[in-house]
Amino acid sequence: MSQPIQNRYEFLLFFDVQDGNPNGDPDSGNAPRIDPEDGHGLVSDVALKRRIRNYAQAAGASIFVQHGTNLNRSIFEAHEKTEGGFTATKTKDKVEAARRWMCQHFFDVRTFGAVMSTGANAGQVRGPVQITFARSLDPIFPAEFSITRGAVAEDVKNAKTLEDYLRWEKEQPEDKLRTMGRKSQVAYGLYLAKGFISAHLAQGTGFSQADLKLLVEALLNMYDHDRSASKGMMATRRLFLFQHAGTDPLNAEQNKRQAMLGCAPAHRLLDLGQVVSVRLLDESKPPRRFADYEVTADPSRLPRGVRMLELDAWDEARFDRWMGGQDA
């Protein structure tokens, strides 16, 4: 496994939706999630992690939490592939060996952590990468539309052959062979999520610089691999990545400690108006596109010992230069 990261990071992720539902709430008929007190839209951390996982898997990484799988299968495999194989008795050392195997083999376990104490038991992992709920910068106005499907999915009783289904269709009035439904969407919303990457926790999972690179690539590209009619037009618009590099390069030991534990509180980097600011250009009308906002960053407001990278699209060469200590 590659060496774990040695620097703490935080990030601000701006993404938007146009004529779509960014994250439906199953308890509200799959309507867009919304803060009932102020009307701002919400997107859950789970929804963001799902899209990161999907992109990472498409890029070739192994993923633990996949659609339509039994998580206990991978946990069992971890016991089979480690010393001594699978045994009915789970010693502390055996569970720890399985936990390490899971971290080595699965990007999302190294990144987000996982509860793996079910089945054969591979313990629990607290991941170094955590993401908040995303919140829209302005109130959203969900709209619900009626839709028509020109077909039905009826369970025809006692139908045993294709002819039974054809006979049933011929016997139905035309208006009985279509159904009505509802579809919710947001005209436009610009959302902001905040992320935290702990170098301290990365030492326990093996989250490496290569993993960080894949994470940043996924954050910028994930919506291009998650298209659907219900999602409308979604895109990552800006990503601000903050690296804690240390305040005293002449004192290697102190610099190393500061780089890992941080040089400033996260809120001094992530609260809007500190380093990054957003302004709605025309407050007399509701926003309908990203160009209705102005997103700016002031590097002079960065706390001492912190570096910043701003990306609006994935640029591998620029990211590598920045990680190597050069100006991006």
ABEGO torsion letter per residue (X at the ends): XBBBBABBBBBBBBBBBBGBBABBBAAAGGBBBBBAAAGBBBBBAAAAAAAAAAAAAAAGBBBABBBGBBAAAAAAAAAAABBGEBBABBBAAAAAAAAAAAAAABAAAAAAEBBAABEAEAEBBBBABBBBBBBBABBBBBBBBBBBBABBBBBBBGBABAAAAAAAAAABBAAAABBBBBBBBBABBBBBBBBBBBAAAAAAAGBBAAAAAAAAAAAAAAAAAABBAAAEBBBBABBBBBBBAEABAABAAAAAAAAAAEABBAAAAABBGAABBBBBABAABBBABAAABBBBBBAAABBBGBBBBBBABBBAAAAAAAAAGBBX
